[in-house]
Amino acid sequence: MNLTIQDVADMAGVSRATVSKIKNNYSGVNEKTKKRVMEIINEPGYQLPSQQNH
């Protein structure tokens, strides 16, 4: 199942900007928030479009 950044943001209760910052390894994101977002992104069967194999 493909997730959009908005899907991940909604599931994690954060903004799209926060998900983007985490995906792009920007500093300044709370570690607890980063962990929650990464758990969603890394769930088996879920992929953000940039993670898809082409």
Secondary structure, 3 states (H helix, E strand, C coil): CECCHHHHHHHHCCCHHHHHHHHCCCCCCCHHHHHHHHHHHCCCCCECHHHCCC
